[in-house]
Amino acid sequence: MSKKIIVIGSGFSSLSASCYLAKAGFEVAIYEKNPTVGGRARQFKESGFTFDMGPSWYWMPDIFDKFFSDFDKKTSDYYHLDKLDPAYKIFFTDEQLTIGDSLDKICVEFERIEPGSSVHLKKFISKAETNYDIAINKVVLRPGLSPLELVTPETIMRVDQFFKTISGEVRKKFKNPKLVSTLEFPVLFLGAKPSQTPSFYSFMNYADFGLGTWHPKGGMYEIIRAMHNLAKELGVEIHTDSPVEKITTINGVTNGIVINGNQIVADAVLSGADYHHSESLLDPKERQYSEAYWKDKVFAPSSLLFYIGFNKKLSNVEHHNLFFDTDFEKHAKEIYDNPSWPQDPLFYANFPSVTDQSMAPEGCETGFFLIPIAPGLEDSAELRDQYYDIVIDRFERITGQSVKGNILFKRSFCVNDFIGEYNSYKGNAYGMANTLTQTAFLRPKLMSSKVKNLFFTGQLTVPGPGVPPALISGKLVSDLIMKNLK
Ligand SMILES: Cc1cc2nc3c(=O)[nH]c(=O)nc-3n(C[C@H](O)[C@H](O)[C@H](O)COP(=O)(O)OP(=O)(O)OC[C@H]3O[C@@H](n4cnc5c(N)ncnc54)[C@H](O)[C@@H]3O)c2cc1C
């Protein structure tokens, strides 16, 4: 008889692990607290508008290709991908920078801002490409069990890049603050300040300028739909509206979970819910990490989000837009050093219907505005309204159009929703940051050291935040489960 594994949650990491485990012959059952699968990548539809609730940047297409090819499938078996051109636009106080779909186009834009900068850019991206190859093929695919995993001939030769920061590296070569902000942007996906992120992570710049920004037609939820279908094809049982109340153990070995007071037995439990919450489902003596441990960690930001349906097409915007028209350093301090609501926030606006009309009714625009904020901040209707006005006013002024009277639909999402909907620690949006001291073997472990046959996956463990890492996390933990349950 095959062994049974219970998977808690249905985010990218849980779906990924479930597919690998089912393919290996385990009996797999997912239990998800929310009514739909997908976790932070859920989607909702309202009055003809389609809103991806979380991720919107499809980066590192090779990781998605690799995932589906492990099941003898292709992404095109499930969804249609377009490479975006421009990839995105950045609004600064006095001008705009457009990032095209090739390094050559981006070099022309860099030259326009800082003559001579394209020579440095080509060298920087070439080094970033080498780092990408090492990171993806040599480092990231390790389970974070030992420091020795980081020691490869390639990383030894580049050990200095783990102690220099991306911020320092960029500033050495580029003087114009707009180019500096542009090159520091990709590492924000790792959840920490560029001044705290090792320069080895410049591989994110290769993901950005080298591999490009893609869009699955119909939205990011198409990837979840694809993985959900694949999981079902592989025989995974999926239960939604099923909040797990407890992970049960007998003599230090897990034997299942409790839902609605009912015990469901299994040979192993894998949790893809936020790690801190997952351990709270155990008795205190069975937890590996204390409250003090979590409190001490650098978390990725939370976010204040607005999902907005406009009754007209907007002008002067692209699919992805960054509003870097205020002081990034100040906002970063308000996120990481002195957690408080930002006085003058940077924000991101996503209008997928600019390139994919299927996401909005004819002649309308689907909008998603995101302000990164410190996790754990006070969240109230008044604060949300206040920041809605700030963002919409700035948006109108910078893009030169009025939109306030064109809003058909508006919904917000913030710290309290991240906690209520996902059991997120302090309402973090995308997990625990990848800093030097929170990388690889220094992150919370995939396998419990206190409870046998209990495993963890997702953005708080290895390799870290983001959709591609979540897919990899699912693969890493499933390999570990296969090894341990044989
Ligand atoms: C606003 C936002 C924007 C983002 N933008 C990008 C982007 O553009 N590109 C990118 O690559 N990444 C982005 N990310 C990050 C990316 O979405 C996440 O890293 C990834 O989706 C995390 O997947 P996960 O499986 O680790 O966790 P989750 O998606 O959080 O899945 C955990 C699941 O566990 C469930 N759960 C929790 N407690 C229980 C319980 N007791 N019982 C049952 N189920 C439970 C939750 O409901 C959830 O479904 C973004 C995230 C957010 C929030």
The ligand as an SDF file (V2000), in Angstrom:
LIG
                    3D

 53 58  0  0  0  0  0  0  0  0999 V2000
    1.0410   41.1390   -3.1550 C   0  0  0  0  0  0  0  0  0  0  0  0
    2.0770   40.1500   -3.5580 C   0  0  0  0  0  0  0  0  0  0  0  0
    2.7930   40.3490   -4.7260 C   0  0  0  0  0  0  0  0  0  0  0  0
    3.7470   39.4060   -5.1200 C   0  0  0  0  0  0  0  0  0  0  0  0
    4.3720   39.5900   -6.3070 N   0  0  0  0  0  0  0  0  0  0  0  0
    5.1620   38.5950   -6.7970 C   0  0  0  0  0  0  0  0  0  0  0  0
    5.5880   38.6120   -8.1480 C   0  0  0  0  0  0  0  0  0  0  0  0
    5.2260   39.5390   -8.8900 O   0  0  0  0  0  0  0  0  0  0  0  0
    6.3750   37.5950   -8.5990 N   0  0  0  0  0  0  0  0  0  0  0  0
    6.7450   36.5500   -7.7920 C   0  0  0  0  0  0  0  0  0  0  0  0
    7.4620   35.6440   -8.2400 O   0  0  0  0  0  0  0  0  0  0  0  0
    6.3120   36.4880   -6.5020 N   0  0  0  0  0  0  0  0  0  0  0  0
    5.5150   37.4610   -6.0050 C   0  0  0  0  0  0  0  0  0  0  0  0
    5.0030   37.3750   -4.7410 N   0  0  0  0  0  0  0  0  0  0  0  0
    5.4330   36.2840   -3.8780 C   0  0  0  0  0  0  0  0  0  0  0  0
    4.7340   34.9710   -4.2080 C   0  0  0  0  0  0  0  0  0  0  0  0
    3.3740   35.1770   -4.4520 O   0  0  0  0  0  0  0  0  0  0  0  0
    4.8910   34.0190   -3.0300 C   0  0  0  0  0  0  0  0  0  0  0  0
    6.2650   33.8860   -2.7100 O   0  0  0  0  0  0  0  0  0  0  0  0
    4.3210   32.6280   -3.2860 C   0  0  0  0  0  0  0  0  0  0  0  0
    3.0540   32.6880   -3.8950 O   0  0  0  0  0  0  0  0  0  0  0  0
    4.2560   31.9000   -1.9420 C   0  0  0  0  0  0  0  0  0  0  0  0
    3.7700   30.6060   -2.1050 O   0  0  0  0  0  0  0  0  0  0  0  0
    3.7520   29.6380   -0.8470 P   0  0  0  0  0  0  0  0  0  0  0  0
    3.3130   28.3100   -1.3370 O   0  0  0  0  0  0  0  0  0  0  0  0
    5.0440   29.6880   -0.1310 O   0  0  0  0  0  0  0  0  0  0  0  0
    2.7100   30.2640    0.2050 O   0  0  0  0  0  0  0  0  0  0  0  0
    1.1750   30.7050    0.1230 P   0  0  0  0  0  0  0  0  0  0  0  0
    0.7960   31.1100   -1.2360 O   0  0  0  0  0  0  0  0  0  0  0  0
    0.9500   31.6790    1.1990 O   0  0  0  0  0  0  0  0  0  0  0  0
    0.3950   29.3670    0.4820 O   0  0  0  0  0  0  0  0  0  0  0  0
    0.1420   28.9770    1.8050 C   0  0  0  0  0  0  0  0  0  0  0  0
   -1.2600   28.4010    1.8650 C   0  0  0  0  0  0  0  0  0  0  0  0
   -1.5020   27.8210    3.1420 O   0  0  0  0  0  0  0  0  0  0  0  0
   -2.8490   28.0840    3.4950 C   0  0  0  0  0  0  0  0  0  0  0  0
   -3.0170   27.9190    4.9370 N   0  0  0  0  0  0  0  0  0  0  0  0
   -2.5470   28.7050    5.9260 C   0  0  0  0  0  0  0  0  0  0  0  0
   -2.8930   28.2000    7.1350 N   0  0  0  0  0  0  0  0  0  0  0  0
   -3.6080   27.0780    6.8860 C   0  0  0  0  0  0  0  0  0  0  0  0
   -4.2440   26.1220    7.7210 C   0  0  0  0  0  0  0  0  0  0  0  0
   -4.1980   26.1970    9.0740 N   0  0  0  0  0  0  0  0  0  0  0  0
   -4.9220   25.1030    7.1460 N   0  0  0  0  0  0  0  0  0  0  0  0
   -4.9860   24.9790    5.7770 C   0  0  0  0  0  0  0  0  0  0  0  0
   -4.3930   25.8640    4.9530 N   0  0  0  0  0  0  0  0  0  0  0  0
   -3.7060   26.8880    5.4990 C   0  0  0  0  0  0  0  0  0  0  0  0
   -3.0700   29.4890    3.0130 C   0  0  0  0  0  0  0  0  0  0  0  0
   -4.4260   29.8000    2.9020 O   0  0  0  0  0  0  0  0  0  0  0  0
   -2.3520   29.4540    1.6570 C   0  0  0  0  0  0  0  0  0  0  0  0
   -3.2250   29.0170    0.6470 O   0  0  0  0  0  0  0  0  0  0  0  0
    4.0190   38.2770   -4.3120 C   0  0  0  0  0  0  0  0  0  0  0  0
    3.3000   38.0810   -3.1360 C   0  0  0  0  0  0  0  0  0  0  0  0
    2.3170   38.9990   -2.7740 C   0  0  0  0  0  0  0  0  0  0  0  0
    1.5100   38.7420   -1.5420 C   0  0  0  0  0  0  0  0  0  0  0  0
  1  2  1  0
  2  3  1  0
  2 52  2  0
  3  4  2  0
  4  5  1  0
  4 50  1  0
  5  6  2  0
  6  7  1  0
  6 13  1  0
  7  8  2  0
  7  9  1  0
  9 10  1  0
 10 11  2  0
 10 12  1  0
 12 13  2  0
 13 14  1  0
 14 15  1  0
 14 50  1  0
 15 16  1  0
 16 17  1  0
 16 18  1  0
 18 19  1  0
 18 20  1  0
 20 21  1  0
 20 22  1  0
 22 23  1  0
 23 24  1  0
 24 25  2  0
 24 26  1  0
 24 27  1  0
 27 28  1  0
 28 29  2  0
 28 30  1  0
 28 31  1  0
 31 32  1  0
 32 33  1  0
 33 34  1  0
 33 48  1  0
 34 35  1  0
 35 36  1  0
 35 46  1  0
 36 37  1  0
 36 45  1  0
 37 38  2  0
 38 39  1  0
 39 40  1  0
 39 45  2  0
 40 41  1  0
 40 42  2  0
 42 43  1  0
 43 44  2  0
 44 45  1  0
 46 47  1  0
 46 48  1  0
 48 49  1  0
 50 51  2  0
 51 52  1  0
 52 53  1  0
M  END
$$$$
